């Protein structure tokens, strides 16, 4: 009688729809924690002075009140619901698709970077309208009262931009936004996956592993993406009729090349925890799915 060979269980994958949902929910949960840091980062990028992040935060609280640190939260959540849902969903979809076609083998670092660039560029284009609203809402408090836009919430911002400036203005700065996203996701998603693989065996699996991999990912991403992020912020907050080229040349001429890394501390303080929290929330949702289904 022939001996039966045990067939190894087929590797399980999360359904594609849930990959997108988990990505968006993880990003939205992280944004609720780090929104004040995002506002401080935006104000520093728009300011021409050399003030510290603590000075900027103190000024915001003194002039506008403590809860003004959460100005633009609705836009931040919409951005995560569009941008992060799309980028993490597409990245995980492509990642799992690669493994299925290659007998479970994980993609190499170069392939991970390519997957990150692809996912980030698509997600950024989808999320640009929310990004424009977020920049304007977080920047409004630094303007004189008579020049403020005073958007009530993200929907009010989007409707007024369309009505007052035209629908295409929702994609103002789309090219630098997509460029930033390509850099961010090439660095963030690929370095997170790579660092996670490198730390396995040295760091206990679970939240500790996710935290260590996320901090490495956040640092690399901050260094690589800050210049395009500052250019994107200046373009999206520029006055009506000001060309993108004028905004960039004026920035470099008046403030110098190193102004492209202005606000490094709040940027990393925001991106680091946001990266950590996003991946921790995402990994916990993934674990819960495999545990309870």
NUTIVO-278757 format. One line per 2 residues: number of its first residue (from 0); their letters; for each residue x, y, z of C-alpha. Coordinates in Angstrom, 1 decimal. Layout:
<pts>
NUM = A = X Y Z; ... .
</pts>
This chain:
<pts>
0 = XX = 0.0 0.0 0.0; 1.5 3.3 -1.1 .
2 = XX = 2.3 5.7 1.7; 0.4 9.0 1.5 .
4 = XX = 2.5 12.1 1.4; 1.3 14.9 3.6 .
6 = XX = 0.4 18.0 1.6; 1.6 21.2 3.3 .
8 = XX = -1.3 23.5 4.1; -1.8 26.3 1.5 .
10 = XX = -0.6 29.7 2.7; -3.5 31.9 3.6 .
12 = XX = -3.9 35.4 2.2; -6.1 38.3 3.4 .
14 = XX = -8.9 39.1 0.8; -8.1 42.0 -1.4 .
16 = XX = -11.0 44.2 -0.2; -9.8 43.8 3.4 .
18 = XX = -6.2 44.7 2.5; -7.5 48.1 1.4 .
20 = XX = -9.8 48.5 4.4; -7.1 47.5 6.9 .
22 = XX = -4.6 49.9 5.3; -7.0 52.9 5.5 .
24 = XX = -8.2 52.2 9.1; -4.6 51.8 10.3 .
26 = XX = -3.6 55.2 8.7; -6.7 56.9 10.1 .
28 = XX = -6.0 55.6 13.7; -2.4 56.8 13.5 .
30 = XX = -3.5 60.2 12.2; -5.7 60.8 15.3 .
32 = XX = -2.6 60.5 17.4; -0.1 62.6 15.4 .
34 = XX = -2.3 65.4 13.8; -0.8 68.1 16.1 .
36 = XX = 2.8 67.2 14.9; 1.5 67.4 11.3 .
38 = XX = 0.2 70.9 11.9; 3.4 72.1 13.5 .
40 = XX = 5.4 70.6 10.6; 3.3 72.4 8.0 .
42 = XX = 3.6 75.8 9.9; 7.4 75.4 10.1 .
44 = XX = 7.7 74.6 6.4; 5.6 77.7 5.4 .
46 = XX = 7.5 80.0 7.8; 10.6 81.7 6.7 .
48 = XX = 12.1 82.0 10.2; 14.4 79.7 12.1 .
50 = XX = 12.1 79.0 15.0; 12.1 75.7 16.8 .
52 = XX = 9.2 73.3 16.8; 8.5 74.0 20.5 .
54 = XX = 8.4 77.8 19.8; 5.9 77.2 16.9 .
56 = XX = 3.8 74.9 19.0; 3.7 77.4 21.9 .
58 = XX = 2.8 80.3 19.6; -0.1 78.2 18.1 .
60 = XX = -1.5 77.4 21.5; -1.1 81.0 22.7 .
62 = XX = -2.8 82.6 19.7; -5.3 80.0 18.7 .
64 = XX = -5.9 77.7 21.7; -4.9 74.1 22.5 .
66 = XX = -7.5 72.4 20.4; -6.3 74.3 17.3 .
68 = XX = -3.5 71.7 17.2; -6.2 69.4 15.7 .
70 = XX = -7.2 71.9 13.0; -7.5 70.0 9.7 .
72 = XX = -8.1 66.6 11.4; -11.1 65.9 9.1 .
74 = XX = -8.9 66.6 6.1; -6.1 64.4 7.6 .
76 = XX = -8.6 61.5 8.1; -9.9 61.9 4.5 .
78 = XX = -6.3 61.9 3.2; -5.7 58.6 5.0 .
80 = XX = -9.0 57.1 3.8; -8.0 57.9 0.2 .
82 = XX = -4.2 57.9 0.1; -3.3 55.3 2.7 .
84 = XX = -6.1 52.9 1.8; -5.0 52.9 -1.8 .
86 = XX = -1.2 52.7 -1.2; -1.2 50.0 1.5 .
88 = XX = -3.9 48.1 -0.3; -2.1 48.1 -3.6 .
90 = XX = 1.3 47.3 -2.0; 0.0 44.3 -0.1 .
92 = XX = -1.9 43.1 -3.1; 1.2 43.3 -5.3 .
94 = XX = 3.4 41.8 -2.5; 1.1 38.8 -2.1 .
96 = XX = 0.7 38.4 -5.8; 4.5 38.2 -6.2 .
98 = XX = 4.7 35.5 -3.5; 1.9 33.5 -5.1 .
100 = XX = 3.7 33.5 -8.4; 7.1 32.7 -6.9 .
102 = XX = 6.1 29.7 -4.6; 6.0 31.8 -1.4 .
104 = XX = 9.4 33.5 -1.9; 9.4 37.1 -0.7 .
106 = XX = 10.5 39.8 -3.2; 14.0 41.3 -3.0 .
108 = XX = 14.7 44.8 -1.9; 14.7 46.3 -5.4 .
110 = XX = 11.3 44.7 -6.2; 9.9 46.0 -2.9 .
112 = XX = 11.0 49.5 -3.8; 9.3 49.2 -7.2 .
114 = XX = 6.1 47.9 -5.5; 6.3 50.9 -3.1 .
116 = XX = 6.8 53.4 -5.9; 3.8 51.9 -7.8 .
118 = XX = 1.5 51.9 -4.8; 2.6 55.3 -3.6 .
120 = XX = 2.1 57.1 -7.0; -1.4 55.8 -7.4 .
122 = XX = -2.4 56.5 -3.8; -1.0 60.0 -4.0 .
124 = XX = -3.0 60.9 -7.1; -6.2 59.7 -5.5 .
126 = XX = -5.4 61.5 -2.2; -4.2 64.9 -3.6 .
128 = XX = -7.6 66.7 -3.1; -7.6 65.8 0.6 .
130 = XX = -3.9 66.8 0.7; -4.6 70.3 -0.7 .
132 = XX = -7.5 70.8 1.8; -5.2 69.6 4.7 .
134 = XX = -2.4 72.0 3.8; -4.7 74.9 3.5 .
136 = XX = -6.6 74.1 6.7; -3.4 73.6 8.8 .
138 = XX = -1.8 76.8 7.4; -4.9 79.1 7.8 .
140 = XX = -4.1 80.1 11.4; -0.8 81.8 10.5 .
142 = XX = -2.5 84.2 8.1; -3.9 87.6 9.1 .
144 = XX = -7.7 87.3 9.9; -8.8 89.1 6.7 .
146 = XX = -6.8 86.6 4.5; -7.9 83.4 6.2 .
148 = XX = -10.0 81.0 4.2; -11.9 79.8 7.3 .
150 = XX = -12.9 76.4 5.9; -15.4 74.7 8.3 .
152 = XX = -14.3 71.2 7.5; -12.8 69.2 4.7 .
154 = XX = -16.0 68.9 2.7; -16.5 72.7 2.9 .
156 = XX = -12.9 73.1 1.8; -13.3 70.8 -1.2 .
158 = XX = -16.6 72.4 -2.3; -15.2 76.0 -2.0 .
160 = XX = -12.0 75.2 -3.9; -14.1 73.8 -6.8 .
162 = XX = -16.6 76.7 -6.7; -14.0 79.5 -6.3 .
164 = XX = -11.0 78.2 -8.2; -12.2 75.3 -10.4 .
166 = XX = -12.1 71.5 -10.0; -8.5 71.1 -11.3 .
168 = XX = -7.2 73.1 -8.3; -8.1 70.1 -6.2 .
170 = XX = -5.0 68.5 -7.9; -2.8 71.6 -7.4 .
172 = XX = 0.7 70.3 -6.8; -0.2 66.8 -7.9 .
174 = XX = 3.2 66.2 -9.5; 5.3 67.0 -6.4 .
176 = XX = 2.7 65.1 -4.3; 3.1 62.0 -6.5 .
178 = XX = 6.9 62.5 -6.5; 6.9 62.8 -2.7 .
180 = XX = 4.8 59.6 -2.5; 7.1 57.7 -4.8 .
182 = XX = 10.1 58.6 -2.6; 8.2 58.0 0.7 .
184 = XX = 6.8 54.7 -0.3; 9.9 53.4 -2.0 .
186 = XX = 11.7 54.2 1.3; 9.0 53.4 3.8 .
188 = XX = 7.4 50.3 2.6; 10.5 48.6 1.3 .
190 = XX = 12.7 49.5 4.3; 9.9 48.4 6.7 .
192 = XX = 9.7 45.0 4.9; 13.4 44.7 4.7 .
194 = XX = 14.1 45.7 8.3; 11.4 43.4 9.5 .
196 = XX = 13.1 40.5 7.8; 16.5 41.5 9.2 .
198 = XX = 15.3 41.9 12.8; 13.5 38.5 12.8 .
200 = XX = 15.6 36.2 15.0; 17.1 39.1 17.0 .
202 = XX = 13.9 40.8 18.2; 10.8 39.0 19.5 .
204 = XX = 8.0 38.8 17.0; 5.0 41.1 17.7 .
206 = XX = 4.7 44.8 18.6; 8.5 45.0 19.5 .
208 = XX = 9.5 43.8 16.0; 7.0 46.1 14.3 .
210 = XX = 8.2 49.0 16.4; 11.9 48.5 15.5 .
212 = XX = 11.3 48.0 11.8; 9.0 51.1 11.8 .
214 = XX = 11.5 53.4 13.4; 14.2 52.4 10.9 .
216 = XX = 11.7 52.9 8.1; 10.6 56.3 9.5 .
218 = XX = 14.2 57.7 9.7; 15.1 56.7 6.2 .
220 = XX = 11.9 58.0 4.8; 12.3 61.4 6.6 .
222 = XX = 15.7 62.0 5.2; 14.7 61.0 1.6 .
224 = XX = 11.3 62.7 1.4; 11.7 66.1 3.2 .
226 = XX = 12.8 68.2 0.2; 9.9 67.1 -2.0 .
228 = XX = 7.5 67.5 0.9; 8.5 71.1 1.5 .
230 = XX = 8.2 72.0 -2.2; 4.8 70.3 -2.3 .
232 = XX = 3.6 72.2 0.8; 4.7 75.6 -0.6 .
234 = XX = 3.1 74.9 -4.0; -0.3 73.8 -2.5 .
236 = XX = -0.4 76.8 -0.2; 0.7 79.4 -2.8 .
238 = XX = -1.4 82.4 -3.7; -3.7 82.2 -6.7 .
240 = XX = -1.9 82.8 -10.0; 1.6 82.0 -8.6 .
242 = XX = 3.4 79.4 -10.8; 5.0 76.3 -9.4 .
244 = XX = 8.4 77.2 -10.8; 8.2 80.7 -9.2 .
246 = XX = 7.4 79.0 -5.8; 10.4 76.7 -6.0 .
248 = XX = 13.0 79.2 -7.3; 11.8 81.7 -4.7 .
250 = XX = 12.3 79.2 -1.9; 15.8 78.2 -3.0 .
252 = XX = 16.9 81.8 -3.6; 15.5 83.4 -0.4 .
254 = XX = 16.1 80.5 2.1; 18.8 78.3 0.6 .
256 = XX = 19.2 74.6 -0.2; 19.1 73.5 3.5 .
258 = XX = 15.6 75.0 3.9; 14.5 71.9 2.1 .
260 = XX = 15.1 70.1 5.4; 13.5 72.7 7.6 .
262 = XX = 11.4 71.2 10.3; 13.3 67.9 10.3 .
264 = XX = 12.5 67.2 14.0; 8.7 67.7 13.8 .
266 = XX = 8.7 65.9 10.5; 10.4 62.8 11.9 .
268 = XX = 8.5 63.2 15.2; 5.3 63.0 13.1 .
270 = XX = 6.4 60.5 10.4; 8.2 58.1 12.9 .
272 = XX = 5.3 57.6 15.2; 2.8 57.7 12.3 .
274 = XX = 4.8 54.9 10.6; 5.1 52.9 13.8 .
276 = XX = 1.4 53.2 14.7; 0.2 52.6 11.1 .
278 = XX = 2.2 49.4 10.8; 1.4 48.2 14.3 .
280 = XX = -2.4 48.8 13.8; -2.1 47.1 10.4 .
282 = XX = -0.2 44.1 11.7; -2.7 43.7 14.6 .
284 = XX = -5.7 43.7 12.2; -3.9 41.2 10.0 .
286 = XX = -3.2 39.0 13.0; -6.8 39.2 14.2 .
288 = XX = -8.1 38.2 10.8; -5.9 35.0 10.7 .
290 = XX = -6.8 34.3 14.3; -10.6 34.7 14.1 .
292 = X = -11.4 33.5 10.6 .
</pts>
